[in-house]
Amino acid sequence: MNNTLRFNPSFDGLAPSSTLYINETVNRLWRNGEQAFHMGFGESRFDVHPRLQTALAEHANKKSYLPARGLPELMGSVASYYSKKLNVPFEPSQVMIGPGSKSLIYGLQMVLNADLFLPTPSWVSYAPQATLLGKTYKYIPSKIESNYQLDISELDKLVKASENPCKVLLINSPNNPTGEVLTADFLKQLADYCRENDIWVLSDEIYFEVCHGEVPHTSISTFYPEGTIVLGGLSKHFSIGGWRIGVALMPNTADGMAILKKMVVFASETWSGVSAPIQYAAIDAYQQHEDVERYVADCRAIHGIRTRFIRDSLRAMGVTCTSGQGAFYVMPNFNRWEVELRERGVSTSAELARYLLDNYRIATLPGSDFGIPEAMLSLRLSTSYLDMETDNAPSEIFRLYRDGIGDKSLMSEKYHPNTHAALAAYRAFVDDLSGSTKI
Ligand SMILES: Cc1ncc(COP(=O)(O)O)c(C=O)c1O
């Protein structure tokens, strides 16, 4: 082609999303018959609820394009669902449906000519999306000692330094990667600060149905409805990430409607509309049928049990871990063994993730993918995949839970062999660092 190929410089330095990359690496190892403990990919693995399966089959013949903003009946169900669950009134006119909340977040970043402020750590895709769009983003420094809590005074420093009149703060609670659930008191303070400083909030609440119970979910839209865009979807609590459906709820103001209008332009020129059968089937997910609510509650409880088990086991080995109260992640830190790790050629979290994969077959993501300084030896572990690798395994674990097996027996080696084996591998790693034999 006569050396005519040129790429958009926005892609310089960007690789495929690290979550998808680690998933592909583990699948390759498995295909080659090699062992790998998959703690790198945050996918909930439970079966699709039968009601949704039936609804999808019933609507398989829905073949026409739907409105770019979404199916009106679905937008109605989404508005009632969020009004009830978040205790904030939403009208169908505020709702937009997209192919996953990821695409909606990308669209919002494109539509808003804003400086973006990201807590540290933040989910892996926010910053690369900003890079792709040539936008300015800043990570808000945080401290591991305070469980990476968002520090409003640090945010304020960045806000004061920004010359862009349009500013966006992107928060995520329950949080990926820490599992932290932001409290109502904190969100109230943050809302007051954002209101005083005219900051828009993108509130990624995709995990709000996966709060383990210690801290209830509160949406910042309760305190700041005029400045908050809520994002969510079905990928996490319904285990249907592959269905690709997400929602955005705009403020019920002239500004909110103006944002929505631009988003519809974006949707109509890109994805056109989310798959019609999926949108019809999704209506059932938002109607709060008793059996569906119970299914979501049980999945949530199992995620909580598995996450606590892994976190507590790591802590018992002396590994510092975030104390999340939601989602299905744990963020351990290994700086305590900084010197020993440096002797093994590990001085960044990316090197640590690679070392664990190469030597112990444990797949994780490095903290640096989440905006944490690379010398901070933190990893993100997903707790949703181990012992749920095959399609049958999650239904068996689900059945045991429903039959009332009890947390301790559920987490026994009998039902969670890979979790125990992965923890034994961590034990060997920690023992090695703590002075026993070097590899
Ligand atoms: C924090 C967070 N936000 C958004 C998403 C995107 O989810 P989806 O595009 O499936 O709605 C994910 C998926 O991993 C996530 O962890």
The ligand as a Gaussian input file, in Angstrom:
#p B3LYP/6-31G(d) Opt

LIG

0 1
 C      -16.794000       0.307000      37.156000
 C      -17.344000      -0.178000      35.863000
 N      -18.077000       0.667000      35.128000
 C      -18.581000       0.294000      33.949000
 C      -18.374000      -0.980000      33.457000
 C      -18.941000      -1.311000      32.100000
 O      -19.977000      -2.197000      32.151000
 P      -20.950000      -2.400000      30.916000
 O      -20.360000      -1.685000      29.738000
 O      -21.021000      -3.866000      30.729000
 O      -22.259000      -1.780000      31.329000
 C      -17.626000      -1.899000      34.190000
 C      -17.346000      -3.253000      33.667000
 O      -16.453000      -3.944000      34.080000
 C      -17.109000      -1.490000      35.437000
 O      -16.389000      -2.329000      36.206000

